[in-house]
């Protein structure tokens, strides 16, 4: 089981975990073991329920807090949390719980539960560590033992906090927690998909951890009403296959091993292959990007996903192939500007700063390529049929966002619901392919060919893209969005 578990984590996970834990193991002797230390806002030094908290790096001493210090600190923690830092996830969850006076303004039960769940399902929180040996006590001694002990205490405290939060939530709030966890993990690529597979697999503990290392008492799982934290994700084989398949499709060796082991475990599981693969080709994350809402503090829930690779970076770099009138229309729809403009030079730095504040980005007054993409996405998720159609085109062509025909179909469908004639025609081409109305990734070339005929060309060139988007932007025959307000 231990060998399989290490294979499941993957080579990249192990390498990253080894570096992080080696640093922490080096810190422990310097800080006197697991005694709590002070940290920003006091959160780093709190003692988790059931034992001592793991040490954190000391905060700078004698530095006066700035006006926006709290927001900068939260953004930094979110960046680390999105990238899988166990301790950043724990600290974020504690801060959003608002249990300290100086963090009451951050209180957000849903967001707190999200980061507790992510920390508990993070392999860095439960993977075995052997960082040193005490000659007198054998393998139980040394910094590795201390780090194992304090991580177990951190996880136990996180579990109890998460269970209390979920127990007081409505079904809609729990769904929000699930959706946000799925989004963050899917943004991590193959390692995140493997974690999602484990969360749905009965072979693992409720947090995708080894059953014998779970902070939940196994006896509690057999009760008539099991702990709320243990039932956030419903165990089912189809989702296990789905997420392992998504990991394997990204070329992940560990995901492929887990997928094949899962198939071989029983004939019933092997028979799920065709249905799960079809679902995987149609799968899209719950959100276009992390919902940028904010608690009373006014600190937005910024999306701190990291670019996963060359394809994503190339797609974002192509955003200037999109005529700026579409970005301006999105800003007008969001009421950032009173009416659309024809060129970026007509925007003031204040206009740009207003939008940056809306999505939790640094207010520089200079539009970055990613922020231009976010303008289209934000307008699309808030109901702009014009932005929905533009976003569908962007996904079909890999402009601003990586090419993804399932997502292209999704946004064509959303625009079609609002009566967009171009989207309706594009939708009919999907149905004509006999794909049950859903964009099948394996039909990519045929889909592009059909849309090409419908919307006057989707050839991968800037000029052709400008032509089709200019057609999409022409005055509609009947009003659909009024004056973009």
C-alpha positions in Angstrom: 0.0 0.0 0.0 2.8 2.4 0.8 4.5 1.8 -2.5 1.2 2.3 -4.4 0.6 5.5 -2.4 4.0 7.0 -3.4 3.3 6.1 -7.0 0.0 7.8 -6.8 1.5 11.0 -5.5 3.7 11.3 -8.6 7.3 12.2 -9.2 6.7 16.0 -9.1 4.7 15.8 -5.9 7.5 13.8 -4.2 10.2 16.2 -5.3 8.3 19.3 -4.2 7.3 17.7 -0.9 10.9 16.6 -0.3 12.2 20.2 -0.8 9.5 21.8 1.4 9.8 19.3 4.2 13.6 19.4 4.2 13.4 23.1 4.8 10.9 22.6 7.6 13.0 19.9 9.1 15.9 22.2 9.2 13.8 24.9 10.9 12.6 22.6 13.7 15.9 22.2 15.6 16.4 26.0 15.4 13.0 26.7 16.9 13.1 24.2 19.6 10.8 21.5 18.2 7.1 22.1 17.8 6.7 24.9 20.2 4.4 27.5 18.6 6.0 30.7 17.3 4.6 34.1 16.6 3.5 34.9 13.0 1.6 37.4 11.0 -1.7 38.2 12.7 -0.9 35.6 15.4 -2.2 32.8 13.2 1.2 31.1 12.6 1.7 30.5 16.3 -1.7 29.2 17.3 -1.9 25.8 18.8 -4.1 23.3 16.9 -6.6 21.2 18.7 -4.9 18.0 19.9 -1.3 19.2 19.9 1.3 21.9 19.0 1.3 23.7 15.7 4.2 23.3 13.3 6.6 26.2 13.3 6.4 28.9 10.6 9.1 31.4 9.6 9.2 34.5 11.8 7.5 37.6 10.6 9.6 40.8 10.2 9.9 42.7 13.5 9.4 46.4 13.9 7.7 47.0 10.5 4.7 49.2 10.7 1.7 47.8 8.9 0.6 49.6 5.8 -3.0 50.5 4.9 -3.3 47.5 2.6 -1.0 45.2 4.4 -3.8 42.7 5.2 -4.8 42.5 1.6 -1.2 42.0 0.4 -0.7 39.3 3.0 -3.9 37.4 2.0 -2.9 37.6 -1.7 0.5 36.1 -0.9 -1.0 33.3 1.2 -3.6 32.6 -1.6 -0.8 32.4 -4.2 1.0 29.8 -2.0 -2.3 28.0 -1.2 -3.3 27.7 -4.9 0.1 26.2 -5.6 -0.4 23.5 -2.9 1.4 24.9 0.2 0.0 23.0 3.1 0.7 25.6 5.8 -0.5 28.5 3.7 -3.8 26.6 3.3 -4.1 26.1 7.0 -3.4 29.7 7.7 -5.8 30.9 5.1 -8.6 28.8 6.6 -7.9 30.2 10.1 -7.9 33.7 8.9 -11.2 33.3 7.0 -12.7 31.8 10.1 -12.4 35.3 11.6 -11.9 34.0 15.1 -9.2 36.6 16.0 -10.3 40.2 16.6 -7.9 41.6 14.0 -9.3 39.2 11.3 -13.0 39.5 12.1 -13.4 41.5 8.9 -12.2 38.5 6.9 -14.8 36.1 8.3 -16.2 33.9 5.5 -17.3 30.4 6.5 -17.5 29.0 3.0 -14.0 30.3 2.1 -12.6 29.0 5.5 -14.1 25.5 4.8 -12.5 25.5 1.3 -9.0 26.0 2.6 -9.4 23.6 5.5 -10.6 20.9 3.0 -7.7 21.7 0.6 -5.2 21.4 3.5 -6.7 18.1 4.7 -6.5 16.6 1.2 -3.0 17.9 0.6 -0.4 15.1 0.5 2.1 17.4 2.1 0.1 17.2 5.3 0.1 13.4 5.7 2.9 11.9 3.6 5.5 10.0 5.8 8.7 11.9 6.7 12.0 10.4 7.8 14.2 13.5 8.1 16.5 12.3 10.9 17.2 9.6 13.4 17.8 9.9 17.1 20.3 7.2 18.1 18.6 6.8 21.5 15.0 6.5 20.2 15.6 5.1 16.7 13.3 6.2 13.8 10.9 7.8 16.3 13.4 10.5 17.1 14.9 13.4 15.2 13.2 16.3 13.4 11.3 14.0 11.1 9.3 12.6 14.0 8.6 16.1 15.4 7.3 17.3 12.0 5.1 14.2 11.7 3.7 14.8 15.1 2.9 18.5 14.7 1.5 17.9 11.2 -0.9 15.4 12.7 -1.9 18.0 15.3 -2.5 20.6 12.6 -4.7 18.2 10.6 -6.7 17.1 13.7 -7.4 20.8 14.5 -8.3 21.5 10.8 -10.7 18.5 10.7 -12.5 19.6 13.9 -12.8 23.2 12.6 -14.0 22.0 9.1 -16.6 19.7 10.7 -18.1 22.5 12.8 -18.2 24.8 9.8 -19.9 22.3 7.5 -22.3 21.2 10.1 -23.8 24.7 10.2 -24.0 25.1 6.4 -26.9 24.8 4.0 -26.7 22.4 1.1 -26.1 25.3 -1.2 -23.2 26.5 0.9 -21.7 23.0 0.9 -22.0 22.9 -2.8 -20.1 26.2 -3.0 -17.3 24.6 -0.9 -17.2 21.6 -3.2 -17.1 23.7 -6.4 -14.3 25.9 -5.2 -12.2 23.0 -4.0 -12.7 21.3 -7.4 -11.7 24.5 -9.2 -8.5 25.0 -7.2 -7.4 21.4 -7.5 -8.1 21.3 -11.2 -6.0 24.4 -11.7 -3.1 22.4 -10.3 -3.2 20.0 -13.3 -2.5 16.3 -12.9 -1.6 16.3 -9.2 -4.9 18.1 -8.4 -6.9 15.7 -10.6 -5.3 12.7 -8.7 -6.2 14.3 -5.4 -9.8 14.7 -6.6 -9.8 11.0 -7.6 -8.7 10.0 -4.2 -11.4 12.2 -2.6 -14.0 10.1 -4.4 -12.4 6.7 -3.8 -13.5 4.4 -1.0 -10.0 2.9 -1.0 -8.8 6.1 0.7 -9.7 8.1 3.8 -12.4 10.9 3.6 -9.7 13.4 2.6 -7.9 11.2 0.0 -5.5 10.2 2.7 -4.5 6.7 3.9 -7.4 5.3 5.9 -5.1 4.5 8.9 -3.7 8.0 9.0 -7.0 10.0 8.8 -7.8 12.5 11.5 -11.4 11.1 11.6 -12.0 8.2 14.0 -13.1 5.2 11.8 -15.9 4.5 14.3 -17.4 7.9 13.6 -17.8 6.9 9.9 -20.2 4.1 10.9 -22.6 6.3 12.8 -26.1 7.0 11.5 -25.0 10.6 11.0 -21.3 10.5 10.1 -19.2 13.7 10.5 -20.1 16.4 7.9 -16.5 16.8 7.0 -16.4 13.1 5.9 -19.3 13.4 3.5 -18.5 16.6 1.7 -17.5 14.5 -1.4 -19.7 11.6 -2.3 -17.7 8.4 -3.0 -18.4 7.0 -6.4 -16.4 5.1 -9.0 -17.4 7.1 -12.0 -15.7 10.3 -10.6 -12.7 8.3 -9.5 -12.2 7.1 -13.1 -13.0 10.6 -14.5 -10.3 12.4 -12.5 -7.7 9.7 -13.0 -8.5 9.8 -16.7 -8.1 13.6 -16.8 -4.7 13.3 -15.0 -3.5 10.6 -17.4 -4.6 12.7 -20.4 -2.1 15.3 -19.3 0.7 12.8 -19.7 0.9 12.1 -16.0 2.5 8.7 -15.3 1.2 8.4 -11.8 -2.3 9.2 -13.0 -2.0 6.5 -15.7 -0.8 4.0 -13.1 -3.8 4.9 -10.8 -6.2 4.6 -13.7 -5.0 1.1 -14.7 -4.9 -0.1 -11.1 -8.4 1.1 -10.7 -9.5 -0.7 -13.9 -7.9 -3.9 -12.8 -9.4 -3.8 -9.3 -12.8 -5.2 -10.4 -14.8 -6.0 -13.6 -17.4 -3.5 -12.6 -14.9 -0.7 -12.4 -13.3 -1.7 -15.7 -16.8 -1.5 -17.4 -17.1 2.2 -16.4 -14.3 3.2 -18.9 -16.4 4.3 -21.8 -18.9 6.3 -19.8 -16.2 8.0 -17.7 -14.0 8.8 -20.8 -17.0 10.4 -22.5 -17.7 12.4 -19.4 -14.0 13.5 -19.2 -14.1 14.8 -22.8 -17.1 17.0 -21.8 -15.8 18.0 -18.4 -15.4 21.7 -17.5 -14.4 23.1 -14.1 -17.2 24.6 -12.0 -16.0 28.2 -12.5 -14.5 30.1 -15.4 -12.1 31.5 -12.7 -12.3 31.8 -9.0 -15.4 33.9 -7.9 -13.9 37.3 -7.0 -16.4 38.1 -4.3 -15.2 39.7 -1.0 -16.2 39.6 2.6 -16.9 42.8 4.6 -13.2 43.5 4.6 -13.3 44.4 0.9 -10.4 42.0 0.2 -11.5 40.1 -2.9 -11.1 36.4 -3.3 -8.4 36.7 -5.9 -7.7 33.9 -8.4 -4.0 33.1 -7.9 -3.8 30.1 -10.2 -0.3 29.6 -11.8 0.2 29.2 -15.5 0.6 25.5 -15.9 2.8 25.4 -19.0 3.8 26.7 -22.3 0.4 26.3 -23.9 -1.4 28.5 -21.3 1.3 31.2 -21.6 1.1 31.2 -25.4 -2.7 31.5 -25.3 -2.6 34.5 -23.0 0.0 36.1 -25.1 -2.3 36.0 -28.1 -5.1 38.1 -26.5 -4.2 41.2 -28.5 -5.4 39.3 -31.6 -8.9 39.9 -30.1 -10.2 43.3 -31.3 -10.2 45.6 -28.3 -13.8 46.5 -28.9 -14.8 43.2 -27.2 -12.8 43.9 -24.1 -14.3 47.4 -24.0 -17.8 46.0 -24.4 -17.2 43.7 -21.5 -16.0 46.6 -19.3 -19.1 48.6 -20.2 -21.3 45.7 -19.4 -19.6 45.5 -16.0 -20.1 49.3 -15.6 -16.4 50.0 -15.3 -16.8 52.5 -18.1 -20.0 54.3 -19.2 -19.9 53.1 -22.8 -17.6 51.0 -25.0 -14.5 52.5 -26.6 -12.7 51.5 -29.7 -9.1 51.5 -28.4 -7.3 50.8 -25.2 -5.7 54.2 -25.3 -9.1 55.7 -24.6 -9.2 54.1 -21.1 -7.8 56.0 -18.2 -5.6 54.4 -15.5 -8.5 54.9 -13.1 -10.8 52.8 -15.3 -8.3 50.0 -15.3 -7.7 50.3 -11.6 -11.4 50.0 -11.0 -11.5 46.7 -12.9 -8.4 45.4 -11.2 -9.9 46.1 -7.8 -13.1 44.2 -8.8 -11.1 41.0 -9.5 -8.5 41.3 -6.7 -5.5 42.2 -8.9 -2.8 44.8 -8.0 -4.2 48.3 -8.9 -1.4 49.3 -11.2 -3.5 51.1 -13.8 -1.8 49.1 -16.6 -3.8 46.4 -18.3 -2.0 43.0 -18.4 -2.8 40.4 -21.0 -4.4 38.2 -18.2 -6.6 41.0 -17.1 -7.9 41.5 -20.6 -8.9 37.8 -20.6 -10.5 38.3 -17.2 -12.6 41.2 -18.5 -14.2 38.9 -21.1 -14.6 36.1 -18.6 -16.1 38.2 -15.9 -18.6 39.7 -18.2 -19.5 36.3 -19.6 -20.1 34.7 -16.2 -22.2 37.8 -15.3 -24.5 37.3 -18.3 -23.2 39.2 -21.3 -24.2 37.2 -24.3 -21.7 39.2 -26.4 -18.9 38.3 -24.1 -20.1 34.7 -23.9 -19.9 34.4 -27.7 -16.5 36.0 -27.8 -15.2 33.6 -25.1 -16.6 30.7 -27.0 -14.6 31.9 -30.0 -11.5 32.3 -27.8 -11.7 28.7 -26.6 -12.2 27.4 -30.1 -9.1 29.2 -31.3 -6.8 29.2 -28.3 -6.7 33.0 -28.1 -6.3 34.3 -24.5 -7.3 30.8 -23.1 -6.0 27.4 -24.0 -8.0 25.7 -26.8 -10.8 23.7 -25.3 -13.8 22.5 -27.3 -15.8 21.5 -24.3 -15.6 25.0 -22.9 -16.2 26.5 -26.3 -19.4 24.5 -26.5 -20.4 25.6 -23.0 -20.2 29.3 -23.8 -21.9 28.9 -27.2 -24.7 27.2 -25.3 -24.9 30.0 -22.8 -25.0 32.7 -25.5 -27.6 30.6 -27.4 -29.9 30.6 -24.3 -30.0 34.4 -24.6 -31.0 34.3 -28.2 -27.7 35.0 -30.0 -28.3 34.0 -33.7 -24.6 33.3 -34.2 -24.4 31.1 -31.2 -27.6 29.3 -32.3 -26.1 28.5 -35.7 -22.9 27.3 -34.1 -24.8 25.1 -31.7 -26.6 23.5 -34.6 -23.3 22.4 -36.0 -22.5 20.6 -32.8 -25.8 18.7 -32.8 -25.3 17.8 -36.5 -22.1 16.0 -35.5 -24.2 13.5 -33.5 -22.4 14.1 -30.3 -25.6 14.4 -28.1 -25.3 18.1 -28.1 -22.0 18.2 -26.2 -18.6 19.1 -27.7 -16.5 15.9 -27.8 -12.8 16.7 -27.7 -12.1 13.9 -30.2 -14.3 15.7 -32.7 -12.2 18.8 -32.5 -11.3 19.0 -36.2 -14.8 18.4 -37.4 -16.2 21.0 -35.0 -13.8 23.6 -36.2 -14.7 22.8 -39.8 -18.4 23.1 -39.1 -18.0 26.4 -37.2 -15.8 27.7 -39.9 -18.7 27.4 -42.4 -21.1 28.9 -39.9 -19.2 32.0 -38.8 -17.1 32.9 -41.8 -13.8 31.3 -40.7 -12.0 30.1 -37.7 -8.6 29.6 -39.3 -5.7 30.1 -36.8 -4.6 33.5 -38.1 -5.0 36.9 -36.6 -6.7 38.3 -39.7 -9.3 35.6 -39.9 -10.0 35.8 -36.2 -10.5 39.5 -36.5 -12.9 39.0 -39.3 -15.1 36.6 -37.5 -15.1 38.6 -34.3 -15.9 41.7 -36.2 -18.9 39.9 -37.6 -19.9 38.8 -34.1 -19.6 42.4 -32.9 -21.9 43.9 -35.6 -25.1 45.5 -34.4 -27.7 42.8 -33.6 -31.0 42.7 -35.4 -32.8 42.9 -32.1 -31.5 44.2 -28.7 -30.1 41.6 -26.3 -28.2 43.7 -23.8 -29.5 47.2 -24.1 -26.8 49.7 -23.5 -24.4 47.2 -21.8 -25.7 48.1 -18.4 
